[in-house]
């Protein structure tokens, strides 16, 4: 049985990320869209364990990979950022690796 991402070392995570990228490229080349989407989610989850969620405070506004609009972070739970897109009341969660962290700002500074 394989390890959980939370139990992997940095080296193991790097190897898993590389494996998922390679499998994703193969799935894309073969036109297997559903498999590619699953591998993409696994990739972002594995990559999230390389990012410290402590560095992402509540109230930050950022964009999310493959999503439109600005995302306001309400809370962090493990490697998941919970919040809402501006102009939307539905709460959603994304792995922190999907956040475009270079573009973040606080909701108050907007």
N, CA and C of each residue as an Amber inpcrd file, in Angstrom:
protein
   330
   0.8410000  -1.1780000   0.0000000   0.0000000   0.0000000   0.0000000
   0.8900000   1.2480000   0.0000000   0.5190000   2.2250000  -0.7710000
   1.3420000   3.4230000  -0.8600000   1.0890000   4.3580000   0.3190000
   2.0370000   5.2600000   0.5260000   1.9460000   6.2170000   1.6300000
   0.9900000   7.3540000   1.2720000   0.4600000   7.9810000   2.3000000
  -0.2940000   9.2190000   2.1150000   0.7130000  10.3250000   1.8130000
   0.2530000  11.3540000   1.1260000   1.1490000  12.4730000   0.8300000
   1.6790000  13.1020000   2.1150000   0.8600000  13.1570000   3.1420000
   1.2790000  13.7580000   4.4130000   2.3830000  12.9570000   5.1000000
   2.5620000  11.7120000   4.7280000   3.5910000  10.8570000   5.3230000
   4.8710000  10.8110000   4.4970000   4.8500000  11.3770000   3.2970000
   6.0040000  11.3140000   2.3960000   7.0570000  12.3530000   2.7530000
   8.3020000  12.0030000   2.4650000   9.4000000  12.9510000   2.6090000
   9.3650000  13.9010000   1.4080000  10.1530000  14.9680000   1.4690000
  10.2140000  15.9090000   0.3480000  10.6780000  15.2100000  -0.9300000
  11.6340000  14.3160000  -0.8020000  12.1310000  13.5770000  -1.9650000
  11.0400000  12.6920000  -2.5500000  10.3040000  12.0100000  -1.6860000
   9.2070000  11.1620000  -2.1580000   8.1130000  11.9890000  -2.8300000
   7.8270000  13.1580000  -2.2730000   6.8340000  14.0370000  -2.8960000
   7.2980000  14.4980000  -4.2680000   8.5640000  14.8760000  -4.3740000
   9.1170000  15.2890000  -5.6780000   9.0020000  14.1610000  -6.7010000
   9.3060000  12.9340000  -6.2750000   9.2140000  11.7800000  -7.1840000
   7.7570000  11.5310000  -7.5930000   6.8410000  11.6630000  -6.6490000
   5.4150000  11.4710000  -6.9380000   4.9060000  12.5440000  -7.8940000
   5.3190000  13.7790000  -7.7080000   4.9150000  14.8780000  -8.5860000
   5.4230000  14.6190000  -9.9980000   6.6710000  14.1810000 -10.1220000
   7.2380000  13.8670000 -11.4420000   6.4820000  12.7130000 -12.0990000
   6.1290000  11.6940000 -11.3200000   5.3730000  10.5570000 -11.8460000
   3.9920000  10.9910000 -12.3460000   3.3310000  11.8290000 -11.5550000
   2.0020000  12.3170000 -11.9460000   2.0700000  13.1770000 -13.1990000
   3.1200000  13.9920000 -13.3250000   3.2930000  14.8080000 -14.5310000
   3.4660000  13.9170000 -15.7600000   4.2900000  12.8810000 -15.6290000
   4.5370000  11.9670000 -16.7420000   3.2510000  11.2340000 -17.1390000
   2.5100000  10.7360000 -16.1460000   1.2430000  10.0570000 -16.4260000
   0.2340000  11.0140000 -17.0430000   0.2410000  12.2670000 -16.5830000
  -0.6550000  13.2760000 -17.1350000  -0.3560000  13.5670000 -18.5920000
   0.9100000  13.6510000 -18.9280000   1.3060000  13.8660000 -20.3300000
   0.8530000  12.6980000 -21.2030000   0.9860000  11.4760000 -20.6740000
   0.5450000  10.2940000 -21.4100000  -0.9760000  10.3170000 -21.6080000
  -1.7020000  10.6600000 -20.5610000  -3.1600000  10.7200000 -20.6460000
  -3.6110000  11.7800000 -21.6340000  -2.9370000  12.9210000 -21.6290000
  -3.2650000  13.9930000 -22.5670000  -3.0180000  13.5470000 -24.0030000
  -1.8880000  12.8970000 -24.2320000  -1.5510000  12.4270000 -25.5800000
  -2.5440000  11.3860000 -26.0770000  -3.1010000  10.6020000 -25.1590000
  -4.0500000   9.5680000 -25.5470000  -5.4940000  10.0660000 -25.5160000
  -5.6850000  11.3420000 -25.1520000  -7.0240000  11.9190000 -25.1380000
  -7.9130000  11.4200000 -24.0150000  -7.3040000  10.9440000 -22.9370000
  -8.0770000  10.4280000 -21.8050000  -8.3120000  11.5700000 -20.8090000
  -9.3390000  12.3680000 -21.0820000  -9.6110000  13.5850000 -20.3290000
  -9.9630000  13.3050000 -18.8740000 -10.7990000  12.3190000 -18.6180000
 -11.1890000  12.0160000 -17.2350000  -9.9910000  11.6040000 -16.3920000
  -9.1360000  10.7560000 -16.9370000  -7.9340000  10.3300000 -16.2210000
  -7.0070000  11.5170000 -15.9830000  -6.8970000  12.3930000 -16.9720000
  -6.0540000  13.5780000 -16.8460000  -6.5480000  14.4670000 -15.7080000
  -7.8500000  14.6380000 -15.5800000  -8.4060000  15.4710000 -14.5070000
  -8.1010000  14.8750000 -13.1270000  -8.1850000  13.5700000 -13.0070000
  -7.8630000  12.9030000 -11.7410000  -6.3840000  13.0870000 -11.4090000
  -5.5290000  12.8840000 -12.3870000  -4.0860000  13.0460000 -12.1780000
  -3.7370000  14.4870000 -11.8240000  -4.4450000  15.4450000 -12.4310000
  -4.2270000  16.8540000 -12.1380000  -4.5380000  17.1580000 -10.6700000
  -5.6450000  16.6360000 -10.1620000  -6.0140000  16.8460000  -8.7580000
  -4.9810000  16.2220000  -7.8280000  -4.5340000  15.0200000  -8.1600000
  -3.5060000  14.3670000  -7.3480000  -2.2130000  15.1710000  -7.3670000
  -1.8540000  15.7020000  -8.5320000  -0.6570000  16.5310000  -8.6810000
  -0.7320000  17.7440000  -7.7520000  -1.8560000  18.4480000  -7.7850000
  -2.0030000  19.6340000  -6.9370000  -1.9980000  19.2830000  -5.4550000
  -2.5950000  18.1450000  -5.1070000  -2.5760000  17.7330000  -3.6960000
  -1.1480000  17.4230000  -3.2520000  -0.4050000  16.6580000  -4.0510000
   0.9800000  16.3210000  -3.6960000   1.8290000  17.5850000  -3.6040000
   1.6630000  18.4830000  -4.5640000   2.4400000  19.7210000  -4.5820000
   2.0880000  20.6180000  -3.3880000   0.8560000  20.5220000  -2.9060000
   0.4210000  21.3370000  -1.7630000   1.1960000  21.0130000  -0.5000000
   1.6700000  19.7850000  -0.3850000   2.4420000  19.3960000   0.8010000
   3.8480000  19.9850000   0.7980000   4.2270000  20.6610000  -0.2860000
   5.5110000  21.3540000  -0.3470000   5.3700000  22.8230000   0.0360000
   4.1290000  23.2730000   0.2820000   3.8420000  24.6760000   0.6060000
   3.3570000  24.7490000   2.0510000   3.8760000  25.6790000   2.8030000
   3.4450000  25.8430000   4.1920000   2.1520000  26.6540000   4.2240000
   1.0360000  26.0390000   4.6360000  -0.2220000  26.7800000   4.6870000
  -0.2290000  27.8980000   5.7230000   0.7110000  27.8740000   6.6580000
   0.8080000  28.9150000   7.6830000   1.1130000  30.2730000   7.0400000
   1.7410000  30.2650000   5.8760000   2.1160000  31.5040000   5.1980000
   0.9540000  32.1440000   4.4550000  -0.2320000  31.5310000   4.4940000
  -1.3840000  32.0310000   3.7600000  -2.4590000  32.4580000   4.7600000
  -2.4970000  33.7470000   5.0890000  -3.4330000  34.1960000   6.1260000
  -4.8720000  34.3710000   5.6300000  -5.7740000  34.3270000   6.5640000
  -7.1900000  34.5750000   6.3100000  -7.3570000  35.9720000   5.7030000
  -8.2740000  36.0900000   4.7770000  -8.5630000  37.3830000   4.1700000
  -7.7660000  37.6820000   2.9160000  -6.8420000  36.8060000   2.5440000
  -6.0790000  37.0500000   1.3270000  -6.9440000  36.7810000   0.1030000
  -6.7200000  37.5890000  -0.9020000  -7.4400000  37.4710000  -2.1650000
  -6.4350000  37.0100000  -3.2120000  -6.7970000  35.9880000  -3.9430000
  -5.8930000  35.4380000  -4.9360000  -6.7040000  34.8360000  -6.0800000
  -6.0590000  34.4620000  -7.1300000  -6.7430000  33.7230000  -8.1850000
  -6.4130000  32.2380000  -8.0010000  -7.2100000  31.4020000  -8.6520000
  -7.0750000  29.9590000  -8.5350000  -6.8420000  29.3870000  -9.9260000
  -5.8960000  28.4760000 -10.0390000  -5.5810000  27.8110000 -11.3040000
  -6.8540000  27.2300000 -11.9320000  -7.0690000  27.5060000 -13.1970000
  -8.1990000  26.9850000 -13.9810000  -9.5680000  27.4900000 -13.5190000
  -9.6010000  28.5730000 -12.7560000 -10.8580000  29.1660000 -12.2850000
 -10.8460000  30.6540000 -12.6230000 -12.0310000  31.2280000 -12.7810000
 -12.1520000  32.6570000 -13.0630000 -12.5510000  33.4060000 -11.8010000
 -12.0740000  34.6110000 -11.6530000 -12.4540000  35.4590000 -10.5350000
 -11.4380000  35.4590000  -9.4180000 -11.6860000  36.3470000  -8.4610000
 -10.8200000  36.4790000  -7.2910000 -11.3740000  35.6380000  -6.1520000
 -10.5060000  34.9100000  -5.4950000 -10.8690000  34.0040000  -4.4180000
 -10.3970000  34.5880000  -3.0990000 -11.3200000  34.7350000  -2.1390000
 -11.0020000  35.2740000  -0.8130000 -10.9060000  34.0950000   0.1580000
  -9.7530000  33.9450000   0.7910000  -9.5170000  32.8300000   1.7030000
 -10.1300000  33.1470000   3.0720000 -11.0270000  32.2730000   3.5100000
 -11.6640000  32.4160000   4.8270000 -10.9200000  31.6460000   5.9030000
 -10.4070000  30.4610000   5.5400000  -9.6930000  29.6470000   6.5270000
  -8.8340000  28.5980000   5.8080000  -7.8780000  28.0710000   6.5730000
  -7.0240000  27.0020000   6.0860000  -7.2870000  25.7610000   6.9240000
  -7.4150000  24.6310000   6.2650000  -7.5390000  23.3430000   6.9580000
  -6.5620000  22.3880000   6.2800000  -5.4520000  22.1360000   6.9530000
  -4.4110000  21.3120000   6.3510000  -3.8440000  22.0210000   5.1350000
  -3.8630000  21.3530000   4.0000000  -3.3440000  21.9500000   2.7670000
  -4.4760000  22.4970000   1.8900000  -5.6670000  22.6340000   2.4690000
  -6.8180000  23.1380000   1.7250000  -7.1490000  24.5650000   2.1510000
  -7.3650000  25.4180000   1.1600000  -7.7980000  26.7940000   1.4130000
  -9.3000000  26.8580000   1.1700000 -10.0430000  27.2790000   2.1790000
 -11.4880000  27.4060000   2.0850000 -11.8400000  28.8810000   1.9580000
 -12.7960000  29.1720000   1.0850000 -13.2150000  30.5550000   0.9160000
 -14.2750000  30.6800000  -0.1490000 -14.4230000  31.9090000  -0.6360000
 -15.4610000  32.1960000  -1.6350000 -14.8780000  33.0620000  -2.7370000
 -15.4060000  32.8780000  -3.9220000 -15.0860000  33.7960000  -5.0020000
 -15.8800000  35.0660000  -4.7530000 -15.2830000  36.2170000  -5.0720000
 -15.9920000  37.4700000  -4.8760000 -17.2740000  37.4400000  -5.7050000
 -18.3290000  38.0140000  -5.1900000 -19.6520000  38.0280000  -5.8240000
 -20.3000000  36.6490000  -5.8670000 -19.9100000  35.7560000  -4.9610000
 -20.5040000  34.4190000  -4.8880000 -20.5750000  34.0100000  -3.4210000
 -21.6840000  33.4260000  -3.0180000 -21.8300000  33.0520000  -1.6000000
 -21.4540000  31.5990000  -1.3240000 -21.2130000  30.8250000  -2.3630000
 -20.8780000  29.4090000  -2.2010000 -19.4330000  29.2430000  -1.7210000
 -19.2680000  28.5160000  -0.5960000 -17.9290000  28.2440000  -0.0860000
 -17.3100000  27.0900000  -0.8710000 -16.0280000  27.2390000  -1.2060000
 -15.3080000  26.1960000  -1.9440000 -13.9480000  25.9850000  -1.3090000
 -13.3310000  24.8690000  -1.6470000 -12.0040000  24.5550000  -1.1240000
 -11.0900000  24.1480000  -2.2740000  -9.8400000  24.5710000  -2.1770000
  -8.8330000  24.2290000  -3.1810000  -7.5270000  23.8710000  -2.4870000
  -6.7720000  22.9240000  -3.0530000  -5.4300000  22.6640000  -2.5320000
  -4.5870000  23.9340000  -2.6900000  -3.7410000  24.2440000  -1.7210000
  -2.9790000  25.4940000  -1.7690000  -2.1040000  25.6060000  -3.0120000
  -1.7120000  24.5010000  -3.6080000  -0.8960000  24.5580000  -4.8240000
  -1.6710000  25.1260000  -6.0090000  -2.9900000  25.1420000  -5.9330000
  -3.8000000  25.7210000  -7.0110000  -3.9150000  27.2400000  -6.8940000
  -3.5330000  27.7880000  -5.7550000  -3.6120000  29.2330000  -5.5570000
  -2.4670000  29.9250000  -6.2720000  -2.7690000  31.0450000  -6.8840000
  -1.7420000  31.8530000  -7.5390000  -1.1890000  32.8090000  -6.4800000
  -0.2880000  32.3200000  -5.6460000   0.1580000  33.0440000  -4.4700000
   0.9050000  34.3300000  -4.7780000   1.5040000  34.4470000  -5.9240000
   2.2320000  35.6670000  -6.2770000   1.2800000  36.8370000  -6.4830000
   0.0030000  36.5630000  -6.7240000  -0.9700000  37.6160000  -7.0030000
  -1.8830000  37.9260000  -5.8250000  -1.5660000  37.4310000  -4.6560000
  -2.4830000  37.6110000  -3.5370000  -2.3600000  38.9910000  -2.9170000
  -3.4500000  39.4240000  -2.2910000  -3.4960000  40.6750000  -1.5630000
  -4.5740000  40.5260000  -0.5010000  -4.5800000  41.3710000   0.4870000
  -5.6150000  41.2550000   1.5070000  -6.9070000  41.8640000   0.9930000
  -8.0230000  41.3530000   1.4900000  -9.3320000  41.8500000   1.0700000
  -9.4830000  43.3140000   1.4550000  -8.8680000  43.7340000   2.5660000
  -8.9690000  45.1170000   3.0130000  -8.2120000  46.0840000   2.1020000
  -7.1580000  45.6290000   1.4330000  -6.3600000  46.5200000   0.5830000
  -6.9240000  46.6470000  -0.8080000  -7.9770000  45.9280000  -1.1060000
  -8.5840000  45.9460000  -2.4420000  -9.2670000  47.2630000  -2.7030000
